[in-house]
Amino acid sequence: SIYRPYHSSISNMTRDREEKEHFSRGHSSGKASPRSGTRDKEENERFSRGHSSGSGKSSGNGGSGGKDKMAIRHRHSDGSGNDTSPRHHSDDRHRSRRTTRKGLRIFVGTANLSQAIPDEESLAAFLPNKGKAAYVLNSDVKSSSVVDGVSKKDFNHVDRHGKVEVLVLGFQECLESTVANGLSTAFGGLLSKKGSADVPAGNTSTKELDAMINAHVGDDYTLMMERLQADMLVYIYVRSDLASSASVTETHVQTSRSKGCSIASTLIVGGTKLSFICMQLKDKEQFVPRKNSTISAGKKATLDQKNATVEEFLLAGKDPSLSSHHIFVFGDLNYRVSPPSNTRGVTNTFEEEQFIARNMLTKKDWSSISESDELVQAMKNNDALSAFTTPFCKFHPTYKMQRASGIKYDYSSMPSYADRILVRSNQEGSRKVEAIVYEPIHQFSTSLHKPMRGLFFLPDRKIHFDPNNEPKAMIITFTHLKGKKLRPKEDILHSDINPYLQFCCDARCVKMSKSSKDRTETTYTTDRPTWPTQTIRYKVDLSSSKRHGDEIKDTLLHIKCMNEGIRGATVLGTAVIDLANVICKSVSKEEWQQREVETYFYRGGRQTGKLYYNIKVRWEENE
């Protein structure tokens, strides 16, 4: 089985204690926590009270006074803290309250090494030892690391035991600059054409880093992909028991000395496509004049280039943000914190910005820092990555630091959240990726950046059909299609848009109805097209039990908004419909419909318009 069952409350508490002690030993100087014995006693007492049904009190030797049934349910100990009591029926009641959710746990980490190989202590603080989830999901995690909406008590019932299923690591500036420039020249052409290349075997820097990472990851993982481009290195690991059903299908790389670097890979696990896009965007902050008259224009030009580079990198890899089920963008994105102008409307000088930064950091005013974050504003204004989400940063900015453990800033640069992890799900309902923990690693001492890591959870989803009925076919009909606020490329005027909709689906069990076309008619010179009389109809064959689980649950329907121009058709944006979510909503009804459904067109990580439609589902017996 892919997922481990959640055992009884007795075994869980024992395992919690063992992993907590192991965690404490791994992050200390070889000594156990002085409070560990006290915590064990407190846990024993709480367990006794929680499993008692009477009003008797525990005696000093671990026994219980009063009724015999209390003694039966009391937790026995062999003196070493290990539970030796037999299981009872009452455990089933407590186990049902703590049932964990099934799904994939995905660890994503990004670290800019600042051209220095990390020491063992830094890497141990960054990576979960042997992939154990307890190194990230434990009672000692900071409240600032737990994502808003997640309970620190149970982490939204995500399994804290065992090892995470997928582990992805991205490193930037992992080589000395002279080595990196040589590799970029030697391998840049090959990677641009073929999209992949192995790490050069003769590079001592990558050899040393590779050995350290593999030692921390352990033997229970299979390395699915390792790619080096310029001075950026990406690893994708899958737990070995899942490796037989996993594969890396595509890898695209982009390199530009003036813009940055990108490595995009698609991992398929049991039919689910996960895309991981590691980026490093170049920042020309050192070239921005520090004079009040020109600093604003310089910053805007730098920010505009970053936004354009992100879109370029996404489109170069066939836009995996639309073709995959779930997408992660991570790395040194180099977006900075830029405080607004003062009350007189005058742009702040560099010295004034430093004063504002120190003041916000002293007060831990995370909301004000977020409002000044260039990435947050770019997403809000639909300038870049508005199709993605990222957890709110409730911690100190990760850049620019001194090469030391702890939080020690180098104020020659504005403290900023340069290192980020973003996520997007094209699947809806209960199938969306959930961010559980999102945190910087302040113990990392060898870089100018503090690494970021996140633990994400992808819940499992099954479509339940009535076993008493024969398998059915599903007819999906789209009507009253219309678009609004279509956003063309910068070199196309709104009055020159000639849009039409193109429908496509790669699943073998989804076929276009014989009486329907796969596209609408073209409307001319409008960014608000309507197709009130056109109908698009699909038939979904559910007769195969294999398709019920392996194909239907991961099927996406793409609706492309095309622009018919003189030189041919171009894509304005693509809307994605989660077909399995439609099935889940309609499976218990013979006929189901929804009117004025609103969704968005996306292109290069940005919204490029809205799509409205009516959808009707009719179930029928298979012919």
C-alpha positions as CSV (number, residue, x, y, z in Angstrom):
1,S,0.0,0.0,0.0
2,I,1.2,3.5,-0.8
3,Y,-0.1,5.0,2.4
4,R,0.5,3.6,5.9
5,P,-2.5,3.1,8.2
6,Y,-2.8,5.2,11.3
7,H,-2.3,2.9,14.2
8,S,-3.9,2.9,17.6
9,S,-3.4,5.9,20.0
10,I,-1.1,3.9,22.2
11,S,1.4,3.0,19.4
12,N,1.1,6.6,18.0
13,M,2.1,8.2,21.3
14,T,5.0,5.9,21.7
15,R,6.1,6.6,18.1
16,D,5.6,10.3,18.6
17,R,7.9,10.2,21.7
18,E,10.6,8.1,20.0
19,E,10.7,10.4,16.9
20,K,10.7,13.5,19.1
21,E,13.7,12.2,21.1
22,H,15.5,11.3,17.8
23,F,14.7,14.7,16.4
24,S,16.1,16.4,19.5
25,R,19.3,14.4,19.4
26,G,19.8,15.2,15.7
27,H,19.5,18.9,16.3
28,S,21.5,19.2,19.4
29,S,25.1,18.6,20.4
30,G,24.6,15.0,21.3
31,K,22.5,15.6,24.5
32,A,18.9,14.9,24.9
33,S,16.5,17.7,26.0
34,P,16.5,18.2,29.8
35,R,12.8,18.3,29.7
36,S,12.3,15.1,27.8
37,G,11.8,13.0,31.0
38,T,9.3,15.5,32.3
39,R,7.4,15.5,29.0
40,D,7.2,11.7,29.1
41,K,5.8,11.7,32.6
42,E,3.2,14.4,31.6
43,E,2.2,12.3,28.6
44,N,1.8,9.2,30.8
45,E,-0.4,11.2,33.2
46,R,-2.5,12.6,30.4
47,F,-2.9,9.2,28.8
48,S,-4.0,7.8,32.1
49,R,-6.6,10.5,32.6
50,G,-7.8,10.2,29.0
51,H,-8.3,6.5,29.2
52,S,-9.9,6.4,32.6
53,S,-13.6,6.1,33.0
54,G,-13.8,6.6,36.8
55,S,-12.8,9.4,39.2
56,G,-9.8,7.6,40.8
57,K,-6.4,9.2,40.9
58,S,-3.1,7.7,39.7
59,S,-0.7,6.4,42.4
60,G,2.9,7.3,42.6
61,N,4.1,4.0,41.2
62,G,2.1,4.3,38.0
63,G,-0.8,2.2,39.2
64,S,-4.3,3.5,39.7
65,G,-6.5,3.6,42.7
66,G,-10.2,2.9,42.7
67,K,-12.0,0.7,40.3
68,D,-10.5,-2.4,38.6
69,K,-11.6,-1.2,35.1
70,M,-9.4,1.9,35.6
71,A,-6.5,-0.3,36.2
72,I,-7.2,-2.4,33.1
73,R,-7.2,0.7,31.0
74,H,-4.2,2.3,32.7
75,R,-1.0,2.5,30.6
76,H,1.7,0.1,31.8
77,S,5.4,0.9,31.5
78,D,8.4,-1.2,31.7
79,G,10.3,1.6,33.4
80,S,12.0,2.9,30.1
81,G,9.0,4.8,28.9
82,N,7.9,2.0,26.5
83,D,4.3,1.0,26.4
84,T,3.8,-2.6,27.3
85,S,0.1,-2.6,27.8
86,P,-2.1,-4.7,25.5
87,R,-4.5,-3.2,23.1
88,H,-8.1,-2.8,24.1
89,H,-11.3,-2.0,22.3
90,S,-11.2,1.6,23.7
91,D,-8.2,2.3,21.5
92,D,-10.4,1.9,18.4
93,R,-12.5,4.8,19.6
94,H,-9.5,7.1,20.0
95,R,-7.9,5.9,16.8
96,S,-11.0,6.8,14.8
97,R,-10.7,10.4,16.1
98,R,-7.1,10.6,14.8
99,T,-7.5,9.0,11.4
100,T,-5.0,10.5,9.0
101,R,-5.9,11.6,5.5
102,K,-4.5,9.7,2.5
103,G,-2.4,11.5,0.0
104,L,1.1,12.5,-1.2
105,R,3.4,14.5,1.1
106,I,5.7,16.7,-1.0
107,F,8.8,18.3,0.4
108,V,10.1,21.3,-1.6
109,G,13.3,23.0,-0.6
110,T,15.3,25.9,-2.2
111,A,18.7,27.2,-1.2
112,N,21.0,29.8,-2.8
113,L,24.4,28.6,-1.7
114,S,26.2,31.9,-2.6
115,Q,29.0,29.8,-4.2
116,A,29.9,28.0,-1.0
117,I,29.4,24.3,-0.2
118,P,27.3,24.1,3.0
119,D,28.7,22.5,6.1
120,E,27.1,19.4,7.6
121,E,25.3,21.3,10.3
122,S,23.6,23.7,7.8
123,L,22.5,20.9,5.5
124,A,21.2,18.8,8.4
125,A,19.0,21.7,9.5
126,F,17.7,22.2,6.0
127,L,16.9,18.6,4.9
128,P,14.6,16.1,6.7
129,N,16.9,13.3,7.8
130,K,16.2,10.3,5.7
131,G,13.0,12.0,4.5
132,K,11.2,11.6,7.8
133,A,8.1,13.8,8.0
134,A,8.6,14.2,11.7
135,Y,11.5,16.5,11.1
136,V,9.1,19.0,9.6
137,L,5.8,18.0,11.3
138,N,6.5,18.0,15.0
139,S,5.4,19.8,18.2
140,D,8.6,21.9,18.2
141,V,7.8,23.7,14.9
142,K,7.4,27.4,15.2
143,S,3.9,28.9,14.9
144,S,5.3,31.2,12.3
145,S,6.2,28.2,10.2
146,V,2.7,26.7,10.2
147,V,0.6,28.0,7.3
148,D,-2.5,30.0,8.1
149,G,-5.5,27.8,8.3
150,V,-3.5,24.7,9.4
151,S,-3.8,23.4,13.0
152,K,-0.5,23.0,14.7
153,K,-2.0,20.3,16.9
154,D,-2.7,17.8,14.1
155,F,-1.4,19.5,10.9
156,N,-4.8,19.0,9.4
157,H,-4.6,15.3,9.9
158,V,-1.5,14.9,7.6
159,D,0.5,11.8,8.6
160,R,3.5,12.9,10.7
161,H,5.1,9.5,10.6
162,G,7.0,7.6,8.1
163,K,8.8,9.3,5.1
164,V,7.5,11.9,2.7
165,E,6.6,10.5,-0.7
166,V,8.2,13.1,-2.9
167,L,11.3,15.2,-2.2
168,V,12.4,18.0,-4.5
169,L,15.5,20.2,-3.9
170,G,16.8,23.2,-5.9
171,F,20.1,24.9,-5.4
172,Q,21.3,28.1,-6.9
173,E,24.8,29.5,-7.1
174,C,26.1,26.1,-6.1
175,L,29.4,26.5,-8.0
176,E,32.1,29.0,-8.1
177,S,31.5,31.8,-10.7
178,T,34.4,30.7,-12.9
179,V,33.2,27.1,-13.0
180,A,29.6,28.2,-13.6
181,N,30.5,30.4,-16.5
182,G,32.4,27.5,-18.1
183,L,29.6,25.1,-17.7
184,S,27.1,27.6,-19.1
185,T,29.2,28.0,-22.2
186,A,29.9,24.3,-22.7
187,F,26.5,22.8,-21.9
188,G,24.1,25.7,-22.7
189,G,23.6,24.8,-26.3
190,L,23.0,21.2,-25.6
191,L,20.5,21.8,-22.9
192,S,18.6,24.4,-24.9
193,K,18.1,21.8,-27.7
194,K,17.6,18.6,-25.9
195,G,16.3,19.8,-22.5
196,S,18.5,17.6,-20.3
197,A,22.0,16.8,-19.4
198,D,23.8,15.0,-16.6
199,V,25.9,16.7,-14.0
200,P,29.5,16.7,-15.3
201,A,31.3,13.9,-13.5
202,G,34.6,15.8,-13.2
203,N,33.2,18.7,-11.2
204,T,34.5,18.4,-7.6
205,S,32.0,21.0,-6.3
206,T,28.9,19.1,-7.5
207,K,30.5,15.7,-6.4
208,E,30.9,16.9,-2.9
209,L,27.4,18.4,-2.7
210,D,25.9,15.3,-4.3
211,A,27.5,13.0,-1.8
212,M,26.3,15.1,1.1
213,I,22.7,15.3,-0.2
214,N,22.5,11.6,-0.9
215,A,23.8,10.8,2.6
216,H,21.0,12.9,4.2
217,V,18.3,11.6,1.9
218,G,19.2,8.0,2.5
219,D,18.6,4.7,0.7
220,D,14.8,4.6,0.8
221,Y,14.5,7.0,-2.1
222,T,15.0,6.7,-5.8
223,L,16.7,9.6,-7.6
224,M,14.4,10.3,-10.6
225,M,16.2,13.4,-11.9
226,E,19.3,15.4,-11.4
227,R,20.0,18.4,-13.6
228,L,22.7,21.0,-13.7
229,Q,22.3,24.2,-15.7
230,A,24.9,27.0,-15.3
231,D,25.3,27.1,-11.5
232,M,21.8,25.8,-10.7
233,L,21.2,22.2,-9.6
234,V,17.9,20.3,-9.1
235,Y,17.1,16.9,-7.6
236,I,13.8,15.0,-7.7
237,Y,13.5,12.0,-5.3
238,V,10.6,9.6,-5.0
239,R,10.2,7.1,-2.2
240,S,11.3,3.8,-3.5
241,D,8.0,1.9,-2.9
242,L,6.4,4.4,-5.4
243,A,9.3,4.5,-7.9
244,S,7.8,1.8,-10.1
245,S,4.7,4.0,-10.8
246,A,6.7,7.2,-11.2
247,S,8.7,8.8,-14.1
248,V,10.1,12.1,-15.2
249,T,8.7,12.8,-18.7
250,E,10.0,16.2,-19.6
251,T,12.7,18.6,-18.6
252,H,13.1,22.1,-20.2
253,V,15.9,24.5,-19.3
254,Q,16.5,28.2,-20.1
255,T,19.6,30.2,-19.5
256,S,20.4,33.9,-20.0
257,R,23.3,35.7,-18.4
258,S,21.3,38.9,-18.2
259,K,17.9,37.3,-17.1
260,G,18.7,34.2,-15.1
261,C,18.1,30.4,-15.3
262,S,15.2,28.0,-15.2
263,I,14.9,24.2,-14.9
264,A,11.4,22.8,-15.4
265,S,10.7,19.1,-14.9
266,T,7.4,17.1,-14.9
267,L,7.1,14.1,-12.6
268,I,4.2,11.6,-13.0
269,V,3.2,9.6,-9.9
270,G,0.4,7.2,-10.5
271,G,-1.1,9.2,-13.3
272,T,-0.8,12.6,-11.5
273,K,1.4,15.2,-13.2
274,L,3.6,17.3,-10.9
275,S,5.7,20.0,-12.4
276,F,8.6,21.6,-10.6
277,I,10.1,24.8,-11.9
278,C,13.3,26.0,-10.3
279,M,14.2,29.6,-11.2
280,Q,16.9,32.1,-10.4
281,L,16.1,35.6,-11.7
282,K,18.9,38.1,-12.1
283,D,18.7,41.3,-10.2
284,K,20.4,44.5,-11.2
285,E,19.9,46.2,-7.9
286,Q,23.6,47.1,-7.7
287,F,23.2,49.1,-10.9
288,V,20.1,51.1,-9.7
289,P,21.3,54.7,-8.9
290,R,20.9,55.7,-5.3
291,K,19.9,59.3,-6.2
292,N,16.4,60.3,-5.4
293,S,15.6,61.4,-8.9
294,T,16.4,58.2,-10.7
295,I,15.9,55.4,-8.1
296,S,12.2,54.9,-8.8
297,A,12.7,54.5,-12.6
298,G,15.6,52.1,-12.1
299,K,13.6,49.9,-9.8
300,K,10.6,49.8,-12.1
301,A,12.8,48.8,-15.0
302,T,14.4,46.0,-13.0
303,L,11.0,44.8,-11.7
304,D,9.5,44.8,-15.3
305,Q,12.4,42.6,-16.5
306,K,11.8,40.1,-13.7
307,N,8.1,39.9,-14.5
308,A,8.8,39.4,-18.2
309,T,11.5,36.8,-17.5
310,V,9.1,34.7,-15.4
311,E,6.6,34.6,-18.2
312,E,9.3,33.8,-20.7
313,F,10.6,30.9,-18.7
314,L,7.1,29.4,-18.2
315,L,6.2,29.7,-21.9
316,A,9.5,28.2,-23.0
317,G,8.6,24.9,-21.3
318,K,5.2,24.5,-23.0
319,D,3.7,26.3,-20.0
320,P,3.5,23.4,-17.5
321,S,1.4,25.6,-15.3
322,L,-1.5,24.6,-17.6
323,S,-0.5,21.1,-18.8
324,S,0.2,19.6,-15.4
325,H,-2.2,18.9,-12.5
326,H,-0.1,20.6,-9.9
327,I,2.8,23.0,-10.3
328,F,5.5,24.3,-8.0
329,V,7.6,27.4,-8.8
330,F,10.6,27.8,-6.4
331,G,14.0,29.3,-6.2
332,D,15.8,32.6,-5.8
333,L,13.2,34.8,-7.5
334,N,15.0,37.9,-6.3
335,Y,11.8,40.0,-5.7
336,R,12.6,42.6,-3.2
337,V,10.9,44.6,-0.5
338,S,10.4,48.1,-1.7
339,P,8.7,50.5,0.8
340,P,6.3,53.0,-0.7
341,S,7.0,56.7,-1.1
342,N,6.7,59.0,1.9
343,T,3.7,61.0,2.8
344,R,4.8,63.9,0.6
345,G,4.9,61.5,-2.4
346,V,8.7,61.7,-2.7
347,T,10.6,58.5,-3.4
348,N,12.6,57.3,-0.4
349,T,16.4,57.5,-0.6
350,F,18.5,54.4,0.0
351,E,19.2,55.5,3.6
352,E,15.5,56.1,4.3
353,E,14.6,52.7,3.1
354,Q,17.2,51.2,5.4
355,F,15.7,53.0,8.3
356,I,12.2,51.8,7.4
357,A,13.4,48.3,7.0
358,R,15.1,48.2,10.4
359,N,12.0,49.7,12.0
360,M,9.6,47.1,10.4
361,L,11.9,44.2,11.4
362,T,12.2,45.4,14.9
363,K,8.4,45.6,15.3
364,K,8.0,42.3,13.3
365,D,5.5,44.1,11.2
366,W,5.0,41.3,8.7
367,S,1.9,42.8,7.2
368,S,3.6,46.1,6.3
369,I,6.6,44.1,4.8
370,S,4.2,42.0,2.8
371,E,2.5,45.1,1.4
372,S,5.9,46.3,0.2
373,D,6.9,43.0,-1.3
374,E,7.4,43.2,-5.0
375,L,6.2,39.6,-5.6
376,V,3.0,40.1,-3.6
377,Q,2.3,43.3,-5.6
378,A,3.1,41.7,-8.9
379,M,0.7,38.8,-8.2
380,K,-2.0,41.3,-7.0
381,N,-1.7,43.5,-10.1
382,N,-1.5,40.5,-12.4
383,D,2.0,41.5,-13.6
384,A,3.5,38.0,-12.8
385,L,2.5,34.6,-11.3
386,S,-1.1,35.6,-10.5
387,A,-2.1,32.1,-11.4
388,F,-0.1,30.9,-8.3
389,T,-0.4,31.2,-4.6
390,T,2.2,31.5,-1.9
391,P,1.9,31.3,1.9
392,F,2.0,34.5,3.9
393,C,5.5,35.1,5.3
394,K,5.3,35.4,9.1
395,F,9.1,35.4,9.5
396,H,12.2,37.5,8.9
397,P,13.2,38.1,5.2
398,T,15.7,35.5,3.9
399,Y,18.1,37.9,2.2
400,K,20.7,39.6,2.6
401,M,22.3,37.8,5.5
402,Q,25.8,37.5,6.9
403,R,27.4,34.1,6.6
404,A,26.5,33.1,10.1
405,S,23.8,31.1,12.0
406,G,20.8,33.1,13.1
407,I,19.4,36.4,11.8
408,K,22.2,38.8,11.1
409,Y,21.5,41.1,8.1
410,D,23.9,42.8,5.7
411,Y,22.1,46.1,5.3
412,S,24.0,47.0,2.2
413,S,20.9,45.5,0.5
414,M,17.3,45.8,1.5
415,P,16.1,42.8,3.5
416,S,13.8,40.9,1.3
417,Y,12.0,37.6,0.7
418,A,14.1,36.7,-2.3
419,D,13.7,32.9,-1.9
420,R,10.2,31.7,-2.4
421,I,7.9,28.7,-3.1
422,L,4.7,29.1,-5.0
423,V,2.1,26.5,-6.0
424,R,-0.8,26.1,-8.4
425,S,-3.5,23.3,-8.7
426,N,-5.4,22.7,-11.8
427,Q,-7.5,20.2,-10.0
428,E,-10.4,21.5,-7.9
429,G,-12.4,20.6,-4.8
430,S,-10.7,18.2,-2.4
431,R,-7.8,17.6,-4.9
432,K,-6.0,20.9,-4.4
433,V,-2.4,21.0,-3.0
434,E,-2.4,22.2,0.6
435,A,0.6,24.1,2.1
436,I,1.2,22.8,5.6
437,V,4.6,24.1,6.7
438,Y,6.5,27.0,5.1
439,E,9.7,28.2,6.8
440,P,13.2,29.6,6.5
441,I,16.2,27.8,8.0
442,H,18.0,30.3,10.1
443,Q,20.6,27.8,11.3
444,F,22.0,27.7,7.7
445,S,25.3,29.6,8.2
446,T,27.3,29.3,5.0
447,S,25.3,31.5,2.6
448,L,24.0,35.0,2.1
449,H,20.5,33.6,1.8
450,K,18.5,31.6,4.3
451,P,17.0,28.5,2.5
452,M,13.2,28.0,2.3
453,R,11.4,24.7,2.7
454,G,7.8,23.7,2.6
455,L,5.8,20.6,3.2
456,F,2.8,20.3,0.9
457,F,0.0,17.8,1.0
458,L,-1.9,16.5,-2.1
459,P,-5.1,14.7,-0.9
460,D,-6.2,11.5,-2.6
461,R,-9.5,11.5,-4.4
462,K,-11.6,8.6,-5.5
463,I,-14.8,8.7,-7.6
464,H,-17.4,6.4,-6.0
465,F,-19.9,4.9,-8.3
466,D,-23.0,3.0,-7.2
467,P,-21.9,-0.7,-7.3
468,N,-25.5,-1.8,-7.8
469,N,-25.8,0.0,-11.1
470,E,-24.2,-0.9,-14.4
471,P,-21.3,1.5,-15.5
472,K,-22.6,4.5,-17.3
473,A,-21.6,7.0,-19.9
474,M,-21.6,10.7,-19.2
475,I,-22.6,13.5,-21.7
476,I,-21.2,16.9,-20.9
477,T,-22.6,19.9,-22.7
478,F,-21.2,23.5,-22.7
479,T,-23.5,26.3,-23.8
480,H,-23.7,30.1,-23.5
481,L,-20.0,30.6,-23.9
482,K,-18.6,34.1,-23.5
483,G,-15.3,35.8,-22.7
484,K,-14.5,39.0,-21.0
485,K,-11.4,41.3,-20.6
486,L,-9.2,39.3,-22.9
487,R,-5.6,40.4,-22.6
488,P,-3.6,40.1,-25.7
489,K,0.2,40.3,-26.1
490,E,1.7,43.7,-25.6
491,D,2.2,44.2,-29.3
492,I,-1.5,43.5,-30.2
493,L,-4.2,46.1,-29.8
494,H,-7.5,45.2,-28.1
495,S,-9.3,46.1,-31.2
496,D,-7.3,43.6,-33.2
497,I,-8.4,40.6,-31.2
498,N,-10.3,38.0,-33.3
499,P,-11.0,35.3,-30.7
500,Y,-12.4,31.7,-30.9
501,L,-12.4,28.8,-28.5
502,Q,-10.6,25.5,-29.1
503,F,-11.6,22.5,-26.9
504,C,-9.1,19.6,-26.3
505,C,-8.7,16.7,-24.0
506,D,-6.0,14.0,-24.2
507,A,-7.9,11.3,-22.2
508,R,-8.8,8.3,-24.3
509,C,-12.2,7.9,-22.6
510,V,-13.3,11.4,-23.5
511,K,-14.5,11.9,-27.0
512,M,-16.1,14.7,-28.9
513,S,-19.7,14.0,-29.8
514,K,-20.3,13.3,-33.5
515,S,-22.8,16.2,-33.7
516,S,-20.4,18.7,-32.1
517,K,-17.3,20.6,-33.3
518,D,-14.2,21.0,-31.2
519,R,-14.1,24.8,-31.7
520,T,-16.4,27.8,-31.8
521,E,-16.8,30.3,-34.7
522,T,-14.4,33.3,-34.8
523,T,-15.7,36.7,-33.5
524,Y,-13.9,39.8,-34.8
525,T,-12.4,42.9,-33.3
526,T,-13.6,42.4,-29.7
527,D,-12.2,41.5,-26.3
528,R,-15.6,40.5,-25.0
529,P,-16.7,37.7,-27.4
530,T,-19.9,35.7,-27.0
531,W,-21.2,32.5,-28.6
532,P,-24.8,32.3,-27.4
533,T,-26.0,29.6,-29.9
534,Q,-23.0,27.3,-30.1
535,T,-22.9,24.0,-28.2
536,I,-19.9,21.9,-27.4
537,R,-20.6,18.3,-26.4
538,Y,-18.4,15.5,-25.0
539,K,-19.1,11.9,-24.3
540,V,-17.2,10.3,-21.4
541,D,-17.0,6.5,-21.5
542,L,-16.9,5.0,-17.9
543,S,-17.4,1.4,-18.9
544,S,-13.8,0.4,-17.9
545,S,-13.0,0.0,-14.2
546,K,-9.4,0.9,-15.1
547,R,-10.6,4.3,-16.3
548,H,-12.5,4.8,-13.2
549,G,-9.4,5.1,-11.1
550,D,-6.4,5.5,-13.4
551,E,-7.6,7.8,-16.1
552,I,-10.8,9.7,-15.1
553,K,-9.6,11.0,-11.7
554,D,-6.7,12.9,-13.4
555,T,-8.4,14.0,-16.6
556,L,-8.2,17.7,-17.5
557,L,-10.2,19.5,-20.2
558,H,-8.5,22.5,-21.8
559,I,-10.3,25.4,-23.4
560,K,-7.9,27.6,-25.4
561,C,-8.8,31.1,-26.4
562,M,-7.2,31.6,-29.8
563,N,-6.6,34.8,-31.7
564,E,-7.0,34.5,-35.4
565,G,-4.4,36.8,-37.0
566,I,-2.9,37.5,-40.4
567,R,0.1,35.3,-39.6
568,G,-1.9,32.5,-38.1
569,A,-3.6,31.7,-34.8
570,T,-1.9,32.5,-31.4
571,V,-3.0,31.5,-27.9
572,L,-4.4,34.3,-25.8
573,G,-4.9,32.1,-22.8
574,T,-6.1,28.6,-21.6
575,A,-8.8,27.7,-19.1
576,V,-8.5,24.3,-17.4
577,I,-11.6,22.3,-16.2
578,D,-11.1,19.4,-13.7
579,L,-13.3,16.7,-15.3
580,A,-13.2,14.5,-12.2
581,N,-14.5,17.3,-10.1
582,V,-17.5,17.6,-12.4
583,I,-18.1,13.9,-12.1
584,C,-17.9,14.0,-8.3
585,K,-20.6,16.8,-8.3
586,S,-22.9,15.0,-10.7
587,V,-22.4,11.3,-10.1
588,S,-25.4,10.9,-7.7
589,K,-27.8,12.7,-10.1
590,E,-29.3,11.6,-13.3
591,E,-29.0,15.1,-14.6
592,W,-27.0,18.0,-13.2
593,Q,-26.3,21.5,-14.4
594,Q,-24.6,24.7,-13.4
595,R,-25.1,28.2,-14.9
596,E,-22.8,31.1,-15.3
597,V,-19.7,29.3,-14.2
598,E,-16.7,31.7,-14.1
599,T,-13.1,30.7,-14.6
600,Y,-10.0,32.3,-15.9
601,F,-7.8,32.1,-19.0
602,Y,-4.1,31.9,-18.1
603,R,-0.9,32.4,-20.1
604,G,2.7,32.4,-18.8
605,G,1.4,32.4,-15.1
606,R,-0.8,35.4,-15.6
607,Q,-4.6,35.9,-16.0
608,T,-5.4,36.9,-19.6
609,G,-9.2,37.0,-19.4
610,K,-12.4,35.4,-18.0
611,L,-14.5,32.6,-19.4
612,Y,-18.2,32.1,-18.6
613,Y,-20.2,29.0,-19.5
614,N,-23.2,26.9,-18.7
615,I,-22.5,23.2,-18.1
616,K,-25.0,20.3,-18.1
617,V,-24.3,16.7,-17.3
618,R,-26.5,13.8,-18.3
619,W,-25.9,10.2,-17.3
620,E,-27.0,7.4,-19.5
621,E,-26.6,3.6,-19.8
622,N,-23.6,2.6,-21.9
623,E,-24.5,1.4,-25.4
